[in-house]
Amino acid sequence: MGKIRTITLTGRPPVKIDEDVWDVLASASDEAHDGQVRCQANRVSSWSLTVRQHDTDGRVLVYAVYGYTSNWERERSLSARRGVLLTPEGTPNLEEDTTAVSMERIVAAITEVAADIAECEHKDEDAARWQTVRDDCIADLPAEAL
């Protein structure tokens, strides 16, 4: 058993996964801070969007994490997490069918999770960054053969 990671999902309890069986299919992240050096920054913002797929049953997790920390008086820090679990199409019972989740559904989930987490941010410029992270994550998906 590998490293266990807890992932927060939107509108349901978090899930725990074994990273050895949930491969990263795509990811994107960004970070911004004031000052020249991160360790001396008074404000730090970070964005990450990850897509993981279970290596045997085809389920897919799409999740995002946003963090904003501030050392300024009267300015609050913020942490937000959103995510969805996708099961293969046409599978009321995962044991009966192991078809893959379509790329169209994965792209739609990336877009949905990015839009959802952008709404919770307290700074407009930070919320706008999710568009770039979303696009970078979609671009990191496996290429489609034509």
C-alpha positions in Angstrom: 0.0 0.0 0.0 1.3 3.4 -1.0 0.7 6.9 0.3 -2.9 7.5 1.4 -4.3 10.8 0.3 -7.6 12.4 1.4 -9.5 14.3 -1.3 -12.3 16.7 -0.6 -15.2 16.4 -3.0 -18.1 18.8 -3.5 -21.4 18.0 -1.8 -20.2 14.6 -0.4 -17.8 13.3 2.2 -14.1 13.2 1.4 -12.5 10.1 0.0 -9.2 8.3 0.8 -7.2 6.9 -2.0 -4.0 4.9 -2.3 -1.8 6.9 -4.7 -0.3 3.7 -6.0 -3.6 2.7 -7.7 -4.9 6.2 -8.6 -2.5 7.4 -11.3 -2.3 11.1 -12.1 -3.8 11.5 -15.6 -3.3 15.3 -15.8 -2.5 18.2 -13.5 -1.8 21.9 -13.5 -0.8 24.4 -10.8 0.2 27.9 -10.3 1.5 30.1 -7.5 1.9 33.8 -6.9 3.4 35.8 -4.1 4.3 39.4 -3.3 8.0 40.1 -2.9 11.0 38.6 -4.6 11.3 35.5 -2.5 8.4 33.2 -1.5 9.7 32.6 2.0 9.7 36.3 2.7 6.3 37.0 1.1 3.4 38.5 3.0 0.8 37.1 0.6 0.9 33.7 -1.2 -1.8 32.3 -3.5 -1.7 28.8 -4.9 -3.9 26.9 -7.4 -3.9 23.2 -8.3 -6.1 21.0 -10.4 -5.6 17.3 -10.6 -7.2 14.4 -12.5 -6.5 10.9 -11.2 -7.8 7.6 -12.6 -8.1 4.2 -10.8 -5.9 1.8 -12.6 -8.4 -1.2 -12.6 -12.0 0.1 -12.5 -11.7 3.3 -14.5 -13.2 5.7 -12.0 -11.8 9.3 -12.2 -11.3 11.9 -9.6 -11.1 15.6 -10.6 -10.2 17.9 -7.7 -9.0 21.4 -7.1 -7.2 23.1 -4.1 -6.9 26.8 -3.6 -4.8 28.5 -0.9 -4.4 32.1 0.0 -2.3 33.1 3.0 -1.7 36.5 4.3 0.5 37.9 7.1 -1.2 41.3 7.0 -3.3 42.4 10.0 -7.1 42.2 9.4 -6.6 40.2 6.3 -7.8 36.6 6.4 -6.3 33.5 4.8 -8.5 31.1 2.8 -8.3 27.5 1.8 -10.9 25.9 -0.5 -11.2 22.4 -2.0 -13.7 21.1 -4.6 -13.9 17.8 -6.5 -16.0 15.2 -8.3 -15.9 11.4 -8.7 -16.8 10.1 -12.1 -17.8 6.5 -12.7 -17.6 4.8 -16.1 -20.6 5.3 -18.4 -23.5 3.0 -18.1 -22.3 1.3 -14.9 -24.8 1.3 -12.1 -22.5 -1.4 -10.5 -18.8 -0.9 -11.1 -18.1 -4.7 -10.8 -20.2 -5.4 -13.9 -18.5 -3.1 -16.4 -15.1 -1.5 -16.5 -15.5 0.8 -19.5 -13.5 4.0 -19.3 -14.8 7.5 -18.5 -14.9 9.5 -21.7 -12.5 12.4 -22.2 -15.5 14.6 -22.9 -16.8 13.9 -19.3 -13.4 14.5 -17.8 -13.0 17.8 -19.6 -16.5 18.8 -18.5 -15.6 17.9 -14.9 -12.4 19.9 -15.0 -14.4 22.9 -16.3 -17.0 22.4 -13.6 -14.6 22.0 -10.7 -12.5 25.0 -11.8 -15.7 27.2 -12.1 -17.0 26.0 -8.8 -13.8 26.7 -6.8 -13.3 30.1 -8.6 -16.6 31.3 -7.0 -15.3 30.9 -3.5 -12.3 33.2 -3.8 -12.2 36.6 -2.3 -10.0 38.2 -4.8 -11.0 38.7 -8.4 -7.5 38.3 -9.8 -7.1 35.0 -8.0 -10.5 33.7 -9.4 -9.5 34.6 -12.9 -6.3 32.4 -12.6 -8.5 29.3 -12.6 -9.2 29.7 -16.3 -5.4 29.3 -17.0 -5.1 26.4 -14.6 -8.1 24.7 -16.2 -6.8 25.1 -19.7 -3.3 23.9 -18.6 -4.9 20.8 -17.0 -7.0 20.0 -20.1 -3.8 20.4 -22.2 -2.0 17.9 -19.9 -4.6 15.1 -20.6 -3.4 12.3 -22.8 -3.4 13.3 -26.5 -6.1 11.8 -28.7 -4.9 9.8 -31.7 -6.5 10.9 -35.0 
